[in-house]
Amino acid sequence: MSLKKPRRTSSKFSVKKIARLLFKAMLWFFGVTIFWVLLYKFINPPITFLMVERGFERKADGKEWKLERKWRDFDELSFNLKKAALAGEDSRFMTHYGFDLEAIGKAYEKNKQGKKIRGGSTISQQTAKNVFLWPRRSYVRKAFEAYFTILIELLWSKERILEVYLNVIETGDGIYGMEKACQKYYGKSAENLTKGEAALLIAVLPNPIRWTPAKPTAYIYHKQSLILRNMRNLKGLKFN
């Protein structure tokens, strides 16, 4: 009488199957996200998660849905506005590769000392967050933010990153992009901003719901003066 060999457990098979599924999921993730980023290299993002969230917040408050924006191509945006954005948000934008390690280090030290929480996000990181991700802060979102930042730095030009940033950023209650902000607050196009107007628009960006260029506080005027000073220090700034 021959002895039957004991059946092998299916654990090994299950591990291989799970590994295969994870590998396929990763391939799909990389394929879809790379295609998404490449698509937005040529096509302007139609809407962002923040725009949708703000719309639902307005509806919850009993207000009408509001989404005002008008896209302006890079060459149609004032040079003063581009310079103010770099001076106020990311002075090393043209030379870094998506992450400003010096700014991150300074932010870490400030926060460690118990001072007012300060971020070290570059314009590239903010663009990645605004266009591809949800607004809520978390370690998961920061990880995805880093990933998309690398992608746009690899696949987009600096000019395209700045163009998208200036067109999708929140600039008021239901207002997005600099063109609509300029029309609302200054009655003019984003092509014709003075240095002072551009600096004031950038000064309110951390919280354009709380602050407005229409009624600047002493704090906003102070930020405007700092941005104007930084603009003077940004010498030799050129775009392709």
C-alpha positions in Angstrom: 0.0 0.0 0.0 1.5 3.3 -1.2 1.6 6.3 1.1 0.0 9.4 -0.3 2.0 12.5 -0.2 0.5 15.2 2.0 -1.1 18.1 0.2 0.8 21.3 0.2 -0.9 24.1 1.8 -2.2 26.9 -0.4 -0.4 29.6 1.6 2.5 29.8 -0.8 0.1 30.1 -3.7 -1.9 32.8 -1.9 1.2 34.8 -1.2 2.2 34.6 -4.9 -1.3 35.6 -6.0 -1.4 38.6 -3.6 2.1 39.7 -4.8 1.0 39.4 -8.4 -2.1 41.5 -7.7 -0.2 44.1 -5.9 2.3 44.3 -8.7 -0.5 44.8 -11.2 -2.1 47.4 -9.0 1.2 49.3 -8.8 1.5 49.2 -12.6 -2.0 50.5 -13.0 -1.3 53.3 -10.5 1.9 54.4 -12.2 0.3 54.2 -15.6 -2.8 56.1 -14.7 -1.0 58.9 -12.7 1.7 59.4 -15.3 -0.9 59.6 -18.1 -2.9 62.0 -15.9 0.1 64.3 -15.4 1.1 64.1 -19.1 -2.5 65.0 -20.1 -2.5 68.1 -18.0 0.8 69.1 -19.6 -1.3 70.0 -22.7 -4.9 70.3 -21.3 -5.8 72.7 -18.6 -7.3 71.1 -15.4 -11.1 71.6 -15.6 -11.7 71.3 -11.9 -9.9 70.5 -8.6 -11.0 68.6 -5.4 -10.8 71.9 -3.5 -13.3 73.6 -5.9 -15.7 70.7 -5.4 -15.3 70.8 -1.6 -15.8 74.5 -1.4 -18.9 74.2 -3.5 -20.4 71.7 -1.1 -19.5 73.8 1.8 -21.4 76.7 0.3 -24.4 74.5 -0.3 -24.3 73.3 3.3 -24.3 77.0 4.4 -27.4 77.6 2.3 -25.5 79.5 -0.4 -25.5 78.9 -4.2 -22.8 76.9 -5.9 -20.1 79.4 -6.9 -17.0 78.7 -9.1 -15.6 81.7 -10.9 -12.4 81.2 -12.9 -10.9 82.2 -16.3 -7.8 80.6 -17.6 -4.9 82.7 -18.8 -2.0 81.2 -20.7 1.5 81.8 -19.3 2.3 84.6 -21.7 -0.9 86.4 -20.8 0.0 86.7 -17.2 1.8 89.8 -16.0 5.5 89.4 -15.4 4.9 91.4 -12.2 2.5 88.6 -11.1 4.9 85.8 -11.9 7.7 87.6 -10.0 5.5 88.3 -7.0 4.5 84.7 -6.8 8.1 83.6 -6.7 9.0 86.4 -4.3 6.2 85.6 -1.9 5.9 81.8 -2.2 9.1 80.2 -3.5 12.1 82.3 -4.3 14.2 79.3 -5.5 11.5 78.0 -7.8 13.5 78.3 -10.9 16.5 76.4 -9.5 15.1 73.6 -7.3 13.7 70.3 -8.4 10.4 70.5 -6.6 11.6 70.6 -3.0 13.3 73.4 -1.2 15.4 71.6 1.4 16.6 74.9 3.0 13.0 76.2 3.4 11.9 72.8 4.8 14.8 72.9 7.3 13.9 76.4 8.5 10.2 75.4 8.8 11.2 72.4 10.9 13.3 74.5 13.2 10.6 77.2 13.6 8.0 74.6 14.4 10.3 72.7 16.8 10.8 75.9 18.8 7.0 76.1 19.3 6.6 79.1 17.1 3.8 79.6 14.7 3.5 76.6 12.4 5.2 77.3 9.2 5.3 75.2 6.0 8.1 74.7 3.5 6.0 73.8 0.5 7.3 75.0 -2.9 5.1 76.2 -5.8 5.6 72.8 -7.4 4.3 71.0 -4.2 1.3 73.4 -4.0 0.5 72.8 -7.6 0.7 69.0 -7.2 -1.6 69.2 -4.2 -4.1 71.7 -5.7 -4.5 69.8 -9.0 -4.2 66.1 -8.2 -5.1 65.7 -4.5 -7.6 66.5 -1.8 -7.1 69.5 0.6 -7.1 67.7 3.9 -3.7 67.3 5.6 -2.4 63.8 6.3 0.8 61.8 6.0 -0.8 59.8 3.2 -1.6 63.0 1.2 2.0 64.4 1.8 3.4 61.1 0.4 1.2 61.4 -2.7 2.1 65.1 -2.9 5.8 64.3 -3.0 5.1 61.7 -5.8 3.1 64.1 -8.0 5.6 66.9 -7.4 8.4 64.6 -8.8 6.2 63.8 -11.8 5.3 67.4 -12.7 8.9 68.5 -12.3 10.0 65.7 -14.6 7.2 66.0 -17.2 6.3 69.7 -17.1 8.3 72.8 -17.7 8.7 75.4 -14.9 6.6 77.8 -16.9 3.8 75.2 -17.1 3.9 74.6 -13.4 3.7 78.3 -12.6 0.9 78.8 -15.2 -1.2 76.0 -13.7 -0.5 77.3 -10.1 -1.6 80.8 -10.9 -4.8 79.6 -12.7 -6.1 77.1 -10.1 -5.2 78.6 -6.8 -8.0 79.8 -4.6 -8.1 83.6 -4.6 -11.4 84.3 -2.8 -14.8 82.9 -1.9 -15.7 80.8 -4.9 -13.0 82.5 -7.0 -10.0 80.6 -8.5 -7.1 81.8 -10.5 -5.5 85.2 -10.8 -7.5 86.4 -13.8 -10.8 86.4 -12.0 -9.2 87.8 -8.9 -7.8 90.7 -10.9 -11.1 91.4 -12.5 -12.9 91.3 -9.1 -10.5 93.3 -7.0 -8.9 95.6 -9.6 -11.3 95.7 -12.5 -8.5 94.7 -14.9 -6.9 91.7 -16.5 -4.0 89.7 -15.1 -1.9 91.0 -18.0 -1.7 94.5 -16.7 -0.9 94.3 -13.0 1.4 96.8 -11.3 4.0 95.5 -8.8 2.0 96.7 -5.9 -1.2 95.0 -7.1 0.6 91.7 -7.8 2.3 91.7 -4.4 -1.0 92.4 -2.6 -2.7 89.5 -4.4 0.1 87.1 -3.4 0.1 88.4 0.2 -3.4 87.1 0.8 -2.9 83.6 -0.7 -2.4 81.7 2.6 -6.0 82.4 3.4 -7.9 84.3 0.7 -11.2 83.6 2.5 -10.1 85.4 5.6 -8.1 88.2 3.9 -8.9 90.2 0.7 -7.0 92.7 -1.4 -10.1 94.8 -1.3 -9.6 95.5 2.4 -6.0 94.8 3.4 -5.1 94.6 7.0 -1.9 96.0 8.5 -0.6 92.4 8.4 -1.3 92.1 4.7 0.3 95.5 3.9 3.4 94.3 5.8 3.5 91.1 3.8 3.0 93.1 0.6 6.1 95.3 1.5 8.1 92.1 2.1 7.1 90.6 -1.2 8.0 93.9 -3.0 11.4 93.9 -1.3 11.9 90.2 -2.4 10.9 91.1 -5.9 13.6 93.7 -6.1 16.1 91.0 -5.0 15.0 88.6 -7.7 17.4 89.9 -10.4 17.9 88.4 -13.8 14.6 86.4 -13.6 13.8 85.0 -17.1 11.2 82.6 -18.5 11.5 80.7 -21.7 
